[in-house]
Amino acid sequence: MTTNQPCEILIVDDEAGIRELLSEILIDEGYRVVLAENAREARTFRQRQEPALVLLDIWMPDTDGVTLLREWASAELLTMPVIMMSGHATIETAIGATRIGAFDFLEKPIGLQKLLSTIKRALKAAATKAPRHISLARLGTSEPIKVLENTLNRLASNRKSLLILGEPGAGHEIVALSLQNAQTSWVKVVPARLTAAPLQLLEEAKEGILYCPEIGRLSRLEQKGLLFLLPKLAQYETLLVCTSSEALGNLAAENKFDPVLLSQLSAGVLMLPPLRDHRDDIPLLIERLWEEMRERHAANGSLLSALPPAALTVLSEAYWPGNLDHLANVLENLASVQGEVTPELIRRVLGENQHQQKEVSAEATVRFFEMPLREAREAFERVYFERLLSHEQHNMSRVAELAGLERTHLYRKLKQLNIRFSRRGADPF
């Protein structure tokens, strides 16, 4: 399937009529639109993510557009084209804005053809400007995500194939989509086509991205089709992006995955951190996802209230074994519920009973003191490892790291305690 993902354009203007008019025009042209009525809202949005382009009014009541432009330039956030707009600006103001980094200036009232042609020129210039910085702001802004972003930018600049690994729901497709720009094609692989017409996939994805999710689920014949494409990527100027939430090394050891394909893809591997490893991003992710849902509800003529602070706190502190997808699905569920989103409702949706958990913990603690030391230690270790295995979804590398044990020592200890465990999540390779 070939798609050109719609560009996201941020419109910043304090006049509601102009915002709505520009929005209607751009949506009709196939763009996605985000609206901000002042510099504060625009500033908040840019901190969360990078739009493809910004239409920025110069005269606004809180902070003028030129000042906001200068802020973004100073903070190295002026990584997208910005087109300034005004009905009262002087030539000096327009020239000053372009010196700061604005792409162009449009005088109000803006003619339709002038608007669309300027936007197309700006997007084309942005697409051809090198080097392009790939942003992972949709995953967060914490240190693990910054490290991931730097690694991605380095790999994407000199590789024709990338392999994105991580737990289910960690954001594989978000990372893949971040590699696309306004002018490139996006082809999502239907596995059967790898055996029926692999070269046709490259023709469709020429000078763009060929996206192949969950390669661990491909048949051996489909894997051979993917291997056939690898040496031809440079000829078609195509970037192949593969993902897997399964342990490919284990699959190769079980003769379920082609070791030659794994070897060749392993030159460009990106490891996604699970959500528990960048928990600082969770509040921001919740706010962004909820705001996107509010925008969708508003577009459909319904109202979705802001998330109460108490609800945000409970969601931020919750455990998300399914990572970002789990979080998004729970928020979708909460958005469909009538009435206020309360902490109690959230705990029910998550399947948690806080009071019951406290009672069980207290009872277990008392029971330890009624045992001889050796039995108490063994009982505690059993509870400790069972809880740790459950919390880390049987990711043995993570369990060993948290317990401070060597892997072989960990396996021996679990066998001594008669604890059943799965090695499925042991290692990505």
SEMI-623393 format. One line per 2 residues: number of its first residue (from 1); their letters; for each residue x, y, z of C-alpha. Coordinates in steps of 0.2 Angstrom, whole numbers, plus 2048, in hexadecimal, padded with zeros to 3 digits. Layout:
NUM) A) X Y Z ~ ...;
***
This chain:
1) MT) 800 800 800 ~ 807 811 7FB;
3) TN) 803 820 805 ~ 80A 832 806;
5) QP) 807 836 818 ~ 7FE 847 81A;
7) CE) 809 855 820 ~ 804 85D 830;
9) IL) 803 870 82F ~ 802 87B 83F;
11) IV) 7F8 88B 83D ~ 7FB 898 84A;
13) DD) 7EF 8A7 849 ~ 7E5 8B0 856;
15) EA) 7D7 8B3 84A ~ 7CB 8A5 84B;
17) GI) 7C4 8A9 839 ~ 7D5 8A8 831;
19) RE) 7D9 898 83A ~ 7CA 88F 834;
21) LL) 7CB 896 822 ~ 7DD 890 820;
23) SE) 7D9 880 829 ~ 7CB 87C 81D;
25) IL) 7D6 880 80E ~ 7E4 875 813;
27) ID) 7DA 866 818 ~ 7D1 867 807;
29) EG) 7E3 866 800 ~ 7E7 856 80A;
31) YR) 7F1 85E 818 ~ 7EF 85A 82B;
33) VV) 7EC 86A 835 ~ 7EF 86F 847;
35) LA) 7E9 880 84D ~ 7F0 88B 85A;
37) EN) 7E8 89C 85F ~ 7F8 8A3 867;
39) AR) 80A 8A1 869 ~ 808 898 87A;
41) EA) 7FE 88A 871 ~ 80B 889 862;
43) RT) 819 888 86E ~ 811 87A 878;
45) FR) 80E 870 868 ~ 81F 873 861;
47) QR) 827 86C 871 ~ 81D 85C 86F;
49) QE) 820 859 85C ~ 826 861 84C;
51) PA) 819 866 83F ~ 81E 865 82C;
53) LV) 81B 878 82B ~ 814 887 835;
55) LL) 809 895 82F ~ 80D 8A2 83C;
57) DI) 804 8B3 83F ~ 810 8C1 844;
59) WM) 804 8CB 84E ~ 7FD 8C2 85D;
61) PD) 7F7 8C8 86E ~ 803 8BD 879;
63) TD) 813 8BC 870 ~ 816 8C2 85E;
65) GV) 81A 8B6 850 ~ 82C 8BC 84D;
67) TL) 830 8BA 860 ~ 82A 8A8 85F;
69) LR) 834 8A5 850 ~ 843 8AC 858;
71) EW) 840 8A0 867 ~ 83F 891 85C;
73) AS) 84F 896 853 ~ 858 898 864;
75) AE) 852 888 86B ~ 856 87F 85A;
77) LL) 844 87B 857 ~ 843 884 847;
79) TM) 845 874 83D ~ 835 876 833;
81) PV) 831 883 826 ~ 827 892 82D;
83) IM) 81D 89E 822 ~ 819 8AE 82B;
85) MS) 808 8B7 828 ~ 802 8C9 82C;
87) GH) 7F7 8D6 825 ~ 800 8E4 82D;
89) AT) 813 8DF 82D ~ 820 8EB 825;
91) IE) 82D 8E5 819 ~ 83A 8E7 827;
93) TA) 830 8DA 832 ~ 82F 8CE 823;
95) IG) 841 8CF 81F ~ 845 8CD 832;
97) AT) 83B 8BD 833 ~ 843 8B5 824;
99) RI) 855 8BA 82B ~ 850 8B0 83B;
101) GA) 84B 8A1 831 ~ 839 8A3 82A;
103) FD) 837 89C 819 ~ 82B 8A9 812;
105) FL) 81F 8B7 816 ~ 80D 8B8 810;
107) EK) 802 8C8 811 ~ 7F0 8C7 817;
109) PI) 7E4 8C4 80F ~ 7ED 8B5 808;
111) GL) 7E9 8B0 7F6 ~ 7E5 89D 7F5;
113) QK) 7F1 899 7E7 ~ 7FF 8A3 7EF;
115) LL) 7FC 89A 800 ~ 7FC 889 7F8;
117) ST) 80B 88C 7ED ~ 815 893 7FB;
119) IK) 811 884 806 ~ 817 878 7F8;
121) RA) 827 882 7F6 ~ 82B 881 808;
123) LK) 827 86F 80A ~ 832 86B 7FB;
125) AA) 840 875 801 ~ 83F 86D 812;
127) AT) 83F 85B 80A ~ 84F 85F 800;
129) KA) 858 868 80E ~ 866 85D 815;
131) PR) 869 857 822 ~ 857 854 828;
133) HI) 855 852 83A ~ 84A 843 83F;
135) SL) 83F 847 84E ~ 838 83A 85A;
137) AR) 82E 847 864 ~ 81F 83C 862;
139) LG) 827 830 86E ~ 82D 83C 87A;
141) TS) 83B 848 87F ~ 844 83E 88C;
143) EP) 856 839 88C ~ 853 827 885;
145) IK) 849 82F 877 ~ 856 83C 873;
147) VL) 863 82E 872 ~ 857 824 867;
149) EN) 855 833 85C ~ 868 836 85A;
151) TL) 86A 824 855 ~ 85C 824 849;
153) NR) 863 834 840 ~ 874 82C 83F;
155) LA) 86E 81B 838 ~ 862 823 82C;
157) SN) 86F 82E 824 ~ 87A 81F 81E;
159) RK) 86F 810 81E ~ 863 809 811;
161) SL) 85A 7FE 81D ~ 855 7FF 830;
163) LI) 84F 7F2 83C ~ 845 7FA 84A;
165) LG) 844 7EE 859 ~ 83A 7F0 869;
167) EP) 82C 7E9 874 ~ 81A 7E8 86D;
169) GA) 812 7FA 86C ~ 823 803 86F;
171) GH) 820 80F 860 ~ 828 805 851;
173) EI) 81D 80E 844 ~ 81F 81F 84C;
175) VA) 831 81E 849 ~ 82F 817 838;
177) LS) 823 825 833 ~ 830 832 83A;
179) LQ) 83B 82E 82C ~ 82F 834 81F;
181) NA) 82E 845 818 ~ 821 84E 80E;
183) QT) 828 849 7FD ~ 82C 836 800;
185) SW) 820 827 7FD ~ 81C 81B 80A;
187) VK) 819 809 806 ~ 813 7FD 813;
189) VV) 817 7EB 80E ~ 80A 7DE 80D;
191) PA) 814 7CE 810 ~ 80C 7C4 802;
193) RL) 814 7D1 7F5 ~ 825 7CC 7FB;
195) TA) 823 7BC 7F2 ~ 818 7C1 7E4;
197) AP) 81F 7D2 7DE ~ 82E 7D8 7E9;
199) LQ) 835 7E4 7DC ~ 824 7EC 7DA;
201) LL) 825 7F1 7EC ~ 836 7FA 7E8;
203) EE) 82E 803 7D9 ~ 820 809 7E4;
205) AK) 82C 80F 7F2 ~ 839 816 7E6;
207) EG) 842 825 7EF ~ 837 822 7FE;
209) IL) 834 815 80C ~ 830 803 80C;
211) YC) 829 7FE 81C ~ 828 7EC 822;
213) PE) 821 7EA 833 ~ 823 7DA 83E;
215) IG) 82F 7D1 833 ~ 830 7C3 840;
217) RL) 81F 7BE 83A ~ 824 7BC 828;
219) SR) 825 7AB 821 ~ 836 7A4 81B;
221) LE) 831 7A7 809 ~ 82C 7B9 80D;
223) QK) 83C 7BB 816 ~ 846 7B6 806;
225) GL) 83C 7C3 7FC ~ 841 7D0 809;
227) LF) 853 7CA 808 ~ 852 7CB 7F5;
229) LL) 84E 7DE 7F6 ~ 85C 7E3 801;
231) PK) 86A 7E5 7F4 ~ 85E 7EF 7E8;
233) LA) 859 7FD 7F5 ~ 867 808 7EF;
235) QY) 862 807 7DD ~ 850 80C 7E1;
237) ET) 856 819 7EE ~ 84A 811 7FB;
239) LL) 84C 80F 80D ~ 846 7FF 814;
241) VC) 83F 800 826 ~ 83B 7EF 82F;
243) TS) 835 7ED 840 ~ 833 7DF 84D;
245) SE) 82D 7DC 85E ~ 833 7CA 85E;
247) AL) 844 7C3 863 ~ 84B 7C1 851;
249) GN) 85A 7B8 858 ~ 850 7AB 861;
251) LA) 845 7A9 851 ~ 855 7A6 847;
253) AE) 85C 799 853 ~ 84B 790 851;
255) NK) 84D 791 83E ~ 83E 79C 83D;
257) FD) 847 7AB 836 ~ 854 7AD 829;
259) PV) 865 7B0 831 ~ 86C 7B8 822;
261) LL) 85E 7C5 821 ~ 860 7C8 834;
263) SQ) 873 7CA 832 ~ 871 7D7 824;
265) LS) 863 7E1 82D ~ 86D 7E1 83D;
267) AG) 879 7EE 836 ~ 86C 7FC 839;
269) VL) 863 7F7 849 ~ 859 804 853;
271) ML) 853 7FE 865 ~ 843 806 86B;
273) PP) 842 808 87E ~ 833 802 886;
275) LR) 827 80F 88E ~ 82D 80A 8A0;
277) DH) 83F 810 89B ~ 839 822 897;
279) RD) 82B 824 8A3 ~ 82F 837 8A4;
281) DI) 827 838 893 ~ 816 830 898;
283) PL) 80D 840 89E ~ 812 849 88E;
285) LI) 80C 83A 883 ~ 7FC 839 88C;
287) ER) 7F8 84C 88A ~ 7FD 84B 877;
289) LW) 7F2 83B 874 ~ 7E3 842 87E;
291) EE) 7E5 853 874 ~ 7E5 84A 864;
293) MR) 7D5 841 869 ~ 7CD 851 86E;
295) ER) 7D1 858 85D ~ 7C9 849 854;
297) HA) 7B9 84A 85F ~ 7B8 85D 85B;
299) AN) 7B9 859 849 ~ 7AB 84D 84B;
301) GS) 7A0 85A 854 ~ 7A2 852 865;
303) LL) 7AB 859 875 ~ 7B8 850 87F;
305) SA) 7BD 858 88F ~ 7CF 85B 895;
307) LP) 7D6 84D 89F ~ 7D5 851 8B2;
309) PA) 7E6 853 8BB ~ 7E2 844 8C6;
311) AL) 7DF 839 8B7 ~ 7EF 83E 8AF;
313) TV) 7F8 83A 8BF ~ 7F1 828 8C0;
315) LS) 7F4 825 8AE ~ 806 82C 8AF;
317) EA) 80A 820 8BE ~ 802 811 8B6;
319) YW) 80B 802 8AF ~ 80A 800 89C;
321) PG) 810 7EE 897 ~ 80A 7F2 886;
323) NL) 813 802 885 ~ 80D 810 87A;
325) DH) 800 806 871 ~ 7F9 801 882;
327) LA) 7F8 813 888 ~ 7F0 819 878;
329) NV) 7E3 80B 879 ~ 7DE 80F 88B;
331) LE) 7DD 821 887 ~ 7D1 81D 878;
333) NL) 7C7 813 884 ~ 7C6 821 891;
335) AS) 7C1 82D 883 ~ 7B2 823 87E;
337) VQ) 7AB 823 890 ~ 79D 82F 895;
339) GE) 7A1 83A 8A4 ~ 7B1 83F 8AD;
341) VT) 7C1 834 8AC ~ 7C4 830 8BE;
343) PE) 7D3 827 8C6 ~ 7C7 819 8CB;
345) LI) 7C1 817 8B9 ~ 7D3 817 8B3;
347) RR) 7D8 809 8BF ~ 7C9 7FF 8BA;
349) VL) 7CD 800 8A7 ~ 7DF 7FB 8AC;
351) GE) 7D9 7EC 8B5 ~ 7E1 7F2 8C5;
353) NQ) 7DA 7F2 8D7 ~ 7E6 7FD 8E2;
355) HQ) 7DE 7F8 8F3 ~ 7DF 7E6 8EF;
357) QK) 7F1 7E7 8EA ~ 7F5 7F0 8FA;
359) EV) 7EC 7E2 904 ~ 7F5 7D4 8FB;
361) SA) 806 7DC 8FE ~ 803 7DF 911;
363) EA) 7FD 7CD 913 ~ 80C 7C6 90A;
365) TV) 818 7D1 915 ~ 810 7CA 925;
367) RF) 811 7B8 91F ~ 824 7BA 91C;
369) FE) 826 7BE 92F ~ 81D 7AE 934;
371) MP) 82A 7A3 92A ~ 83B 79D 92E;
373) LR) 848 7A8 926 ~ 84D 79B 918;
375) EA) 83B 799 913 ~ 837 7AB 915;
377) RE) 845 7B0 909 ~ 840 7A3 8FC;
379) AF) 82E 7A9 8FD ~ 833 7BB 8FB;
381) ER) 83F 7B6 8EC ~ 830 7AD 8E4;
383) VY) 825 7BC 8E6 ~ 833 7C8 8E0;
385) FE) 837 7BF 8D0 ~ 825 7BB 8CC;
387) RL) 821 7CD 8CD ~ 830 7D2 8C4;
389) LS) 82D 7C6 8B6 ~ 81B 7CC 8B4;
391) HE) 820 7DE 8B4 ~ 82D 7DC 8A7;
393) QH) 823 7D0 89C ~ 830 7C2 89E;
395) NM) 83D 7CD 896 ~ 84C 7C3 89E;
397) SR) 859 7D0 89A ~ 84F 7DD 8A3;
399) VA) 84B 7D2 8B2 ~ 85D 7CD 8B4;
401) EL) 863 7DF 8B3 ~ 856 7E5 8C0;
403) AG) 85A 7D6 8CB ~ 86D 7D9 8CA;
405) LE) 870 7C7 8C4 ~ 879 7BF 8B6;
407) RT) 86D 7B7 8A9 ~ 873 7A5 8AD;
409) HL) 871 7A8 8C0 ~ 860 7AF 8BD;
411) YR) 85A 79F 8B4 ~ 862 794 8C1;
413) KL) 859 79E 8CF ~ 848 79D 8C6;
415) KQ) 84A 78A 8C4 ~ 84E 789 8D7;
417) LN) 83E 792 8DB ~ 834 788 8CF;
419) IR) 82E 798 8C6 ~ 829 795 8B4;
421) FS) 82F 7A2 8A7 ~ 82F 7A6 895;
423) RR) 83F 7AA 88B ~ 835 7B3 87D;
425) GA) 839 7C4 882 ~ 84B 7C0 887;
427) DP) 855 7C9 87A ~ 852 7D2 869;
429) F) 860 7C8 861;
***
